[in-house]
Amino acid sequence: MDNLANTPHLLLHTAKGKRYFPLAGKNYWTIGRGRDNDFAIGDHCISRNHAILQSTETGDFLLIDLGSRNGTFVNDRRVSIPVTLKSGDKVTFGKTEVDFHGPVRNENDITPPEFADRDTMVLHERRLTSVMVVDMRNFTTLTRQLDEKVLSSLIGNWFRQAGEIIRNAGSWVDKYIGDAVMAIWFHGENEVTKADVIQIFQAVRDLNQMTKQLSQQYPVPFELKIGAGINTGYSMVGNTGSGDHPDYTAIGDTVNAAFRLESATKELGLDVAIGEETYLYSVELNSIEKIMSQYTLNLKGYEQPTITYGVTFKDLENLLQINQVEI
């Protein structure tokens, strides 16, 4: 029990005693009434898919409400946007209250976080990957103008539906990052197929359509928009879990560049930016050279200019229609 108590965990007090939910061996955990959740809690006031806990590279834990009916609360304050938990926080799902106990930190410990726990981060192979980062535009402005309850429902629904779209496209949400999500696709040893590329582009298209639909469902002060960065290349990856979301995560320049490409869409005034390698694997698509424009950018953190290709969602939809195939 001592070892478990020293592991990050949620603690639920019940009439039968204490119930521990250890937060180890994965990088995110689902919480809800449904039995398919990592932490299933039999409380009729808890939604079937209620919330997510995300472990970050810095060792913090991010709590995300998934648009639950009765809300998620931290220290009696409703979670309207993803929040970082502190050890000792009281978290309430529906009518169920749990205590969050974070990792034991040693002020003199300078071990880099990516190597702090060998049991939960094992890098063991080099894989060809495509990384997609999708960010909601003007998120800070939105948080200031929307009622907290409406904001919580909106953001929660966006995260939940984003997860469903990405899973249907053959991936999963590897990270929830404030107002953004990151997903990874793993390819063959040396190739990315035409079907792979179309599947990723379709996921981006569907995420945009879903975001537009939410704009119609909620009293937002402006139309909700997203931007996306897609990059392809080799990454060091490791498997830290199992099941429907195996926490098979990637690190390296391919991942970093995907984030930079997403940021570059604002500079370009476009919706989607893809890396040069992603474009080269896409050249079999009909009319892609007419629809996607090439740019040379100075991405933050990179000494040399980077070649990227940009496109609007309207033109991306045209590209997909021209290349309609069954995946």
C-alpha positions in Angstrom: 0.0 0.0 0.0 2.9 2.4 0.7 4.2 2.0 -2.9 0.7 2.7 -4.2 0.3 5.7 -2.0 3.5 7.2 -3.4 2.2 6.7 -6.9 0.1 9.6 -8.4 -3.5 8.5 -7.8 -7.1 9.5 -7.2 -8.5 8.4 -3.9 -12.2 7.7 -3.5 -13.7 7.3 0.0 -16.6 4.8 0.1 -18.6 3.1 2.9 -16.5 0.0 2.3 -13.2 1.9 2.6 -10.7 3.6 0.4 -10.6 3.0 -3.4 -7.4 3.9 -5.2 -7.2 4.8 -8.9 -3.4 4.7 -9.8 -2.2 7.1 -12.4 0.7 5.1 -13.9 1.6 3.1 -17.0 -0.3 5.3 -19.4 -0.4 9.0 -20.4 -4.2 9.5 -20.1 -7.2 8.0 -18.3 -10.9 8.2 -19.0 -13.4 8.7 -16.2 -17.1 8.1 -16.4 -20.1 5.9 -15.6 -19.6 3.6 -18.7 -17.7 0.4 -18.0 -15.3 1.0 -20.9 -13.7 3.8 -19.0 -10.3 3.4 -17.2 -12.0 4.6 -14.0 -15.7 3.5 -14.0 -17.7 5.1 -11.2 -21.3 4.0 -10.6 -22.8 7.3 -9.9 -26.0 8.2 -11.9 -25.0 11.8 -11.8 -21.8 11.0 -13.7 -21.9 11.0 -17.5 -21.1 7.9 -19.5 -17.9 9.7 -20.7 -17.3 12.3 -18.1 -13.7 13.5 -18.0 -10.1 12.8 -18.9 -6.9 13.0 -17.0 -3.8 13.7 -19.1 -0.2 13.2 -17.9 2.1 15.8 -19.4 5.8 15.7 -20.2 6.5 17.9 -17.2 4.9 15.4 -14.8 1.8 17.5 -14.3 -1.8 16.2 -14.6 -4.3 18.0 -16.8 -8.0 17.5 -16.0 -10.4 17.9 -18.9 -14.2 17.8 -18.6 -15.9 16.2 -21.7 -19.0 18.2 -21.7 -20.5 16.2 -18.8 -24.2 16.9 -17.9 -23.5 17.7 -14.2 -20.0 19.1 -14.5 -16.5 18.4 -13.0 -15.3 20.6 -10.1 -11.9 21.2 -8.6 -12.1 22.5 -5.0 -15.8 23.3 -5.6 -15.0 25.4 -8.8 -16.4 24.1 -12.0 -13.9 23.1 -14.7 -14.7 25.1 -17.8 -11.3 24.7 -19.5 -8.5 22.1 -19.0 -6.8 22.7 -15.6 -3.6 21.5 -14.0 -4.2 19.6 -10.8 -2.2 20.2 -7.6 -1.6 17.4 -5.0 -4.4 17.6 -2.4 -7.0 19.0 -4.8 -10.6 17.8 -4.2 -12.2 16.8 -7.5 -15.9 16.2 -7.9 -17.5 14.2 -10.7 -21.3 14.4 -10.5 -21.9 13.7 -6.8 -18.7 11.7 -6.4 -15.8 13.3 -4.6 -12.2 12.1 -5.0 -8.8 13.4 -3.8 -6.0 13.9 -6.2 -2.5 12.9 -5.0 0.3 14.0 -7.3 3.8 12.6 -7.7 6.2 13.0 -4.8 8.7 15.6 -5.9 12.2 16.0 -4.7 13.5 19.5 -5.0 17.0 18.2 -5.5 16.0 15.8 -8.2 17.2 17.1 -11.6 16.4 14.0 -13.6 14.8 15.1 -16.9 11.1 14.3 -16.8 11.2 12.1 -19.9 13.4 9.7 -18.1 12.0 10.1 -14.6 9.9 6.9 -14.7 11.3 4.2 -16.9 8.2 2.1 -16.3 5.9 4.6 -18.0 8.2 6.0 -20.7 10.1 3.3 -22.6 11.5 4.5 -25.9 12.4 1.4 -27.9 12.1 1.9 -31.7 12.3 4.3 -34.6 9.1 4.5 -36.6 7.8 6.4 -39.6 5.0 8.6 -38.3 2.6 11.4 -39.2 1.8 13.8 -36.5 -1.2 16.1 -36.5 -1.7 19.1 -34.2 -5.1 20.8 -34.2 -5.7 24.1 -32.3 -8.8 26.1 -31.6 -8.5 29.7 -32.7 -9.0 32.7 -30.4 -9.5 30.4 -27.4 -8.4 33.0 -24.8 -11.0 35.5 -26.2 -13.7 32.8 -26.0 -13.0 32.0 -22.4 -13.5 35.7 -21.5 -16.8 36.1 -23.3 -18.6 32.9 -22.6 -20.5 31.9 -19.5 -18.4 29.3 -17.6 -21.1 26.6 -17.8 -21.6 27.1 -21.5 -17.8 27.2 -22.1 -17.3 23.9 -20.2 -20.0 22.2 -22.2 -18.6 23.6 -25.5 -14.9 22.7 -24.9 -15.8 19.3 -23.4 -17.9 18.4 -26.5 -15.1 19.6 -28.8 -12.5 17.4 -27.1 -14.9 14.4 -27.0 -15.9 14.6 -30.6 -12.3 15.3 -31.7 -11.4 12.0 -30.0 -14.1 10.1 -31.8 -13.1 11.6 -35.2 -9.4 10.8 -34.7 -10.2 7.2 -33.5 -12.4 6.6 -36.6 -9.4 7.8 -38.7 -7.1 5.1 -37.3 -5.4 7.0 -34.6 -6.1 8.4 -31.1 -5.6 11.6 -29.2 -2.1 11.3 -27.9 -2.2 14.6 -26.0 -4.8 17.1 -24.9 -3.0 20.5 -24.6 -5.1 23.3 -23.3 -7.1 24.2 -26.5 -5.4 21.7 -28.8 -5.1 18.0 -29.6 -2.2 16.0 -31.0 -2.6 12.7 -32.9 -0.1 10.2 -34.3 -0.4 7.8 -37.3 2.1 5.0 -37.6 3.1 3.9 -41.1 4.9 1.0 -42.7 8.7 0.7 -42.4 9.5 2.9 -45.3 6.4 4.2 -46.9 3.2 6.2 -46.4 0.4 5.1 -48.7 -2.0 7.3 -50.6 -4.8 5.8 -48.4 -2.9 6.9 -45.3 -2.6 10.5 -46.5 -6.3 10.7 -47.5 -7.3 9.3 -44.1 -5.3 12.0 -42.3 -6.7 14.8 -44.5 -10.2 13.5 -44.0 -9.7 13.6 -40.2 -8.7 17.3 -40.5 -11.7 18.0 -42.7 -14.1 16.3 -40.3 -12.6 18.2 -37.3 -13.3 21.4 -39.1 -16.8 20.4 -39.9 -17.5 19.4 -36.3 -16.1 22.7 -35.1 -18.5 24.6 -37.4 -21.4 22.6 -36.2 -20.6 23.5 -32.6 -20.7 27.1 -33.6 -24.4 26.6 -34.5 -25.2 24.8 -31.3 -23.7 27.3 -28.8 -24.2 31.0 -28.3 -20.6 31.9 -29.3 -19.6 35.5 -30.0 -17.9 34.5 -33.2 -17.6 31.4 -35.5 -15.3 28.8 -34.0 -12.3 28.0 -36.2 -9.3 25.6 -36.0 -5.9 25.4 -37.5 -3.9 22.3 -38.2 -0.3 21.3 -38.7 0.7 17.9 -40.2 4.2 16.5 -40.4 5.7 13.2 -41.5 9.0 11.7 -40.5 10.8 9.3 -38.2 10.2 9.5 -34.5 11.4 7.5 -31.4 8.3 5.8 -30.0 7.4 3.7 -27.0 4.4 1.8 -25.8 3.3 2.7 -22.3 -0.1 1.1 -22.2 -2.7 -1.2 -23.7 -6.3 -1.4 -24.9 -8.1 1.0 -27.1 -5.7 3.8 -26.5 -2.3 2.1 -26.1 -0.4 5.3 -25.2 2.1 4.5 -28.0 3.6 8.0 -28.1 6.3 9.7 -30.1 9.0 12.3 -29.5 11.5 14.1 -31.6 11.8 16.6 -34.4 8.8 15.3 -36.4 6.6 16.0 -33.4 8.1 19.4 -32.6 7.8 20.5 -36.3 4.1 19.6 -36.3 3.5 22.1 -33.5 5.5 24.8 -35.4 3.6 24.1 -38.6 0.3 24.6 -36.8 1.5 28.0 -35.5 2.6 28.9 -39.0 -0.9 28.7 -40.3 -1.6 32.0 -38.6 1.4 33.6 -40.3 0.3 32.2 -43.7 -3.4 33.1 -43.2 -4.3 29.5 -44.1 -6.0 26.7 -42.3 -3.7 23.8 -42.7 0.1 23.6 -43.1 1.9 20.4 -43.9 5.6 19.5 -43.9 7.6 18.8 -47.0 7.8 15.1 -46.3 4.0 14.9 -45.9 3.6 16.7 -49.3 6.1 14.3 -51.0 4.1 11.3 -49.8 0.9 13.1 -51.1 2.1 13.7 -54.7 0.0 10.8 -56.0 -3.1 12.7 -55.2 -4.7 14.2 -58.2 -4.4 18.1 -58.5 -2.5 18.5 -55.3 0.2 20.6 -57.0 -2.6 23.0 -58.2 -4.4 23.1 -54.8 -1.5 23.3 -52.3 0.9 26.3 -52.4 4.6 26.1 -51.4 6.1 28.5 -48.8 9.5 28.9 -47.2 9.2 29.8 -43.5 11.5 30.5 -40.6 9.9 28.2 -38.0 10.7 29.0 -34.4 13.6 27.0 -33.0 14.9 26.1 -36.5 18.1 27.7 -37.9 17.4 26.9 -41.5 14.3 28.0 -43.5 11.6 25.3 -43.7 9.7 24.4 -46.8 6.0 23.9 -46.1 2.7 23.7 -48.0 -0.5 25.4 -47.1 -4.1 25.1 -47.9 -7.6 26.4 -46.8 -10.3 24.0 -45.6 -12.3 24.8 -48.7 -9.5 23.8 -51.0 -8.7 20.7 -48.9 -12.3 19.6 -49.3 -12.0 20.0 -53.1 -8.8 17.9 -53.0 -10.6 15.1 -51.2 -13.6 15.2 -53.6 -11.2 14.9 -56.5 -9.5 11.9 -54.9 -12.6 10.1 -53.6 -11.6 6.6 -52.7 -12.7 4.1 -50.1 -10.4 3.7 -47.1 
